[in-house]
Amino acid sequence: MKKIKILDSTLRDGAQGQGISFSVADKIKIIKALDFFGVDHIEAGYPASNPKDEELFEKLKNVELKNAKLCAFGRTPKSIDDLEHDAELSKLIAANTPTLCIFGKSSAFQAEKVLGISKEENLLLIKATLEYLKSYGKQIIFDAEHFYSGYRQDSEYAMQVLKTAFSAGADVLCLCDTTGDTMPMQAYEITKAVCESFPSVDIGVHFHDDTGCAVANSLLAVNAGAVQIQGTFLGFGERCGNADLSVIIPDLHFKYGIDFPCDMRTLKATANQISEISNVRIRSNKPYIGKNAFHHKAGMHVDAVKKCASSFEHIDPTLVGNERQFLLSEMSGRNTLLEYVREIIPDAEKDSPEIMSALSILKEKEHFGYHYEAAEASLNLLLKKSFKKYTPHFEVLQYKTTDDFPYGNGGMTAAAMIEIKVGEKTEITAAVGNGPVNALDSALRRALSVFYPCISEMTLADFKVRVIDSGTSTAAKVRVLIESTDGVENWTTVGVSYDIIEACFTALLDSFEYKLSKT
């Protein structure tokens, strides 16, 4: 297969996504992660646009990369009268990267209406800019901005722009779907026409995802002859984002048979690292790297995968650093349940009454609204109770909450009282809090700490409330998920009730019981 090169624009185009703000240190960490993974080019930023990117390129002069070439991004200037003293071009050259990515208008409409210049003047700008930068010995990637829409409006002019850039020394002609509205067959046909017209130069593509087609368009562009794919590693970017390289790269490798200079087993780890730095959550159902990408829930599917993994998996999850998991739910069978049970009770038998009882309870609770695949700690306790391997560490004898309005002093709006029993001893405590759940949590902690000092190690990590049957309005059932941590382990518990306080309290009780069961 032909060599396909990857240009990652996470730090430039990705940084234009809402909520994204990289520090210089963040950018260097991502550059090192991408270099370790093995992309060909890293578009590190736009040095003429802000002082942060100027500082970045200065610091990158002391950073040694093993696989990737750094690329600085810029545009054609407004005038060709004095290129040597143009401030933006000077900063591009000062960035000292081996490759420069320069964008220019390839749409007659964009040149005339947005830049306010004639089509001929636009061609002169492109020619003069690329020739000037090429004189510094740089590899030049010409990003033909608005190419696909420009081609559909005036194909002759769009191709003339490419011819101008090629004659001026561009090493790569990159076709940009700037508005992200190109359909897959259009992407294929237009890219193919360009590749056939320019057989001696590398053709790249840069798709945006405004119609959800960026990945498909990129793959079809490879079919059409493109040899450079631009995108961002997790697909984020301006508006709806960019072509997602974390999907495109494994698609090209596993489905097209194209080799890349990277260990694909580090794909998920690289994505996780970039996700953490970018503060962008990877969606659970994301292909290849998502938490659910190789999760199986239906009983028949689980049974089939255990017999032959390829029956419901398109690749071995370990090839991209992911893992297979079987989820418990109302659709689960005994085989799936047995896998979970044997982690707790190694000698459990498939046909035992306890297994059948646990499966029945699980299905009933899931029908009521519980969601155990998202609450492994509550599932652990349920299974232990079904097999009579569980001894409660405390018993709640009673609890009461009150909520005041108007609000009290200091924002403490509620109070809670609780009475618990441990062995033959009882403890009654009270607490105030920001709402009844917070007050109840504080009272329960205070009471349990008398008997179990390790409770002080626990903190709340996350708290989610979901209305299950919203059609019943204020009488609806709610599901509460609580994630807790002791600094070593995180665990999630669940509670469901028509009463939101009871749902919260159920999840809280499981959270404390799980912690005590591990000590």
Stockholm file with secondary structure:
# STOCKHOLM 1.0

chainA/1-519         MKKIKILDSTLRDGAQGQGISFSVADKIKIIKALDFFGVDHIEAGYPASNPKDEELFEKLKNVELKNAKLCAFGRTPKSIDDLEHDAELSKLIAANTPTLCIFGKSSAFQAEKVLGISKEENLLLIKATLEYLKSYGKQIIFDAEHFYSGYRQDSEYAMQVLKTAFSAGADVLCLCDTTGDTMPMQAYEITKAVCESFPSVDIGVHFHDDTGCAVANSLLAVNAGAVQIQGTFLGFGERCGNADLSVIIPDLHFKYGIDFPCDMRTLKATANQISEISNVRIRSNKPYIGKNAFHHKAGMHVDAVKKCASSFEHIDPTLVGNERQFLLSEMSGRNTLLEYVREIIPDAEKDSPEIMSALSILKEKEHFGYHYEAAEASLNLLLKKSFKKYTPHFEVLQYKTTDDFPYGNGGMTAAAMIEIKVGEKTEITAAVGNGPVNALDSALRRALSVFYPCISEMTLADFKVRVIDSGTSTAAKVRVLIESTDGVENWTTVGVSYDIIEACFTALLDSFEYKLSKT
#=GR chainA/1-519 SS CCCCEEEECTTTTGGGSTTCCCCHHHHHHHHHHHHHHTCSEEEEECTTTCHHHHHHHHHHTTCCCSSCEEEEEEECCSCSTTGGGCHHHHHHHHTCCSEEEEEEECCHHHIIIIICCCHHHHHHHHHHHHHHHHTTTCEEEEEEETHHHHHHHCHHHHHHHHHHHHHTTCSEEEEEETTSCCCHHHHHHHHHHHHHHCTTSEEEEEEBCTTSCHHHHHHHHHHHTCCEEEEBTTCCCSTTCBCBHHHHHHIIIIITCCCCSSCGGGHHHHHHHHHHHHTCCCCTTCTTTSTTTTEECSHHHHHHHHHCGGGTCSSCGGGGTCCCEECCSTTCCHHHHHHHHHHHCTTCCTTCHHHHHHHHHHHHHHHHTCCGGGCHHHHHHHHHHHTTCCCCSCEEEEEEEEECSSCCGGGCCEEEEEEEEETTEEEEEEEEESSHHHHHHHHHHHHHHTTCGGGGGCEEEEEEEEESCGGGGGGCCEEEEEEEECSSCEEEEEEEESSHHHHHHHHHHHHHHHHHHTC
#=GC SS_cons         CCCCEEEECTTTTGGGSTTCCCCHHHHHHHHHHHHHHTCSEEEEECTTTCHHHHHHHHHHTTCCCSSCEEEEEEECCSCSTTGGGCHHHHHHHHTCCSEEEEEEECCHHHIIIIICCCHHHHHHHHHHHHHHHHTTTCEEEEEEETHHHHHHHCHHHHHHHHHHHHHTTCSEEEEEETTSCCCHHHHHHHHHHHHHHCTTSEEEEEEBCTTSCHHHHHHHHHHHTCCEEEEBTTCCCSTTCBCBHHHHHHIIIIITCCCCSSCGGGHHHHHHHHHHHHTCCCCTTCTTTSTTTTEECSHHHHHHHHHCGGGTCSSCGGGGTCCCEECCSTTCCHHHHHHHHHHHCTTCCTTCHHHHHHHHHHHHHHHHTCCGGGCHHHHHHHHHHHTTCCCCSCEEEEEEEEECSSCCGGGCCEEEEEEEEETTEEEEEEEEESSHHHHHHHHHHHHHHTTCGGGGGCEEEEEEEEESCGGGGGGCCEEEEEEEECSSCEEEEEEEESSHHHHHHHHHHHHHHHHHHTC
//
